[in-house]
Amino acid sequence: MSHLDDLPSTPGKYKTDKVLHHHRYLRLSKLTLWASLFLALFLFYLLLSPPPSPSRRNLNDSSASSAAKYGGSHWEKQVRKSSRPRTPHNGLTVLVTGASGFVGTHVSIALRRRGDGVLGLDNFNRYYDPKLKRARQGLLERSGVFVVEGDINDVILLKKLFDVVLFTHVMHLAAQAGVRYAMQNPGSYVNSNIAGFVSLLEVAKSANPQPSIVWASSSSVYGLNSKVPFSEKDRTDQPASLYAATKKAGEGIAHTYNHIYGLSLTGLRFFTVYGPWGRPDMAYFFFTKDILKGKTITVFESPDKGSVARDFTYIDDIVKGCLGALDTAGKSTGSGGKKKGPAMFRIYNLGNTSPVPVTKLVTILEKLLKMKAKKKVMPLPRNGDVEFTHANITLAQAELGYKPSVDLEAGLKKFVKWYMGFYKKKSSW
Ligand SMILES: O=C(O)[C@H]1O[C@H](OP(=O)(O)OP(=O)(O)OC[C@H]2O[C@@H](n3ccc(=O)[nH]c3=O)[C@H](O)[C@@H]2O)[C@H](O)[C@@H](O)[C@@H]1O
């Protein structure tokens, strides 16, 4: 039925206007009725829903799911217990942010295993499947690590944690990771890697005593550099992605807090970390998934038709580097926000120092999975990826005792074994 059917059969001007006016009136009153109904429902909803927690300082839509869940004497007991080193007065008391993330889980367990006190903090955002993060949380709980559910932008929560526990160290791993996703959700990088980092440093600088902080920077800060291997002394002023730019900004921010407040700060430039319990957004992880499903994978090549390459670094080597950085971190020199002298400021590459072409990564996976990959080769898109990475690790070797020992084939073997076991058990996912 067209709107013309509404008109009377013998339309005279006056009559038509009158009828139209009547119809408009009817539509208007219907509209008013619906609007009032919606308004009433909305007011009813507002009345019933609890007031938002004043402690939420969360602009990140990806973490919006994580309502802060903390407070109360039982919660404080859990926080204290988890943070306590096995032997009192001997061992670190570490706050690990991003504890249910890939590196966070491994580092927390390693610290706990050797007797340090570890408290986890994680917002369980939905950047990738939160069920994997929950499974890692289960692993952490079984190792005696309690994970507080909250965001690093939640200053009130951070202050509360520092009130309850005198942390000697912070291992800051909470971040928005991933190079390519920065084009889809730039705000999440600013929110986590810049605003969140500043929130943490603000609280840490005012803590008394101030903790020493070790945090995750990234190999991506080397951006478009062509001189290899990448050394800490090289320029880092031509990032290729917003992700890289926020990590580079983090290094500048860290320097400021070291300079003004005497916070001891160590930045670790991780090089494409992989392994069991890894991140599903990374190529080695989703290549495995897609090869097993018989789905085509896209393999990027450089403009000269060469393979892009990465200095893939196995998680256990990274964990050793993180522990080395925590153990050698000097004390912060300020207290309650006042600097008393210069404090340590360090940056290290944590790579494997043997880059492998992505085509080789695929060949290894095919061998381990006993399946041929369906490959589509594509030129490297302009989405932030760089052509190659290669770490010079001399400094970390000398000062942290860092010595990577797992090659890509051995590391992927462990990853594939974990993957098969984990997803077989979770076949209903
Ligand atoms: O080293 C780092 O600092 C960074 O390492 C990884 O970033 P990336 O090396 O790009 O790791 P993947 O996303 O797993 O990519 C690995 C390689 O596979 C290639 N790739 C990726 C995706 C794809 O579909 N096809 C493909 O060939 C990429 O170009 C890259 O050369 C992490 O995702 C970052 O969070 C981290 O900071």
The ligand as an ORCA input file, in Angstrom:
! r2SCAN-3c Opt
* xyz 0 1
  O      58.137     -7.439     18.402
  C      57.216     -6.714     18.753
  O      57.455     -5.710     19.354
  C      55.793     -7.027     18.399
  O      55.684     -8.384     17.998
  C      54.440     -8.755     17.511
  O      54.213     -8.081     16.290
  P      54.677     -8.805     14.951
  O      56.131     -9.053     14.938
  O      54.111     -7.991     13.834
  O      53.966    -10.235     15.064
  P      52.818    -10.927     14.224
  O      51.630    -10.068     14.141
  O      52.645    -12.276     14.770
  O      53.440    -11.018     12.767
  C      54.586    -11.828     12.518
  C      54.959    -11.760     11.077
  O      53.933    -12.385     10.289
  C      53.559    -11.532      9.228
  N      52.119    -11.785      8.936
  C      51.169    -11.426      9.817
  C      49.855    -11.666      9.561
  C      49.486    -12.291      8.393
  O      48.283    -12.521      8.102
  N      50.455    -12.655      7.525
  C      51.776    -12.423      7.748
  O      52.637    -12.765      6.916
  C      53.829    -10.130      9.708
  O      54.044     -9.256      8.625
  C      55.101    -10.356     10.521
  O      56.217    -10.303      9.682
  C      53.329     -8.440     18.508
  O      52.059     -8.639     17.936
  C      53.443     -7.039     19.051
  O      52.493     -6.873     20.082
  C      54.854     -6.857     19.561
  O      55.065     -5.680     20.193
*
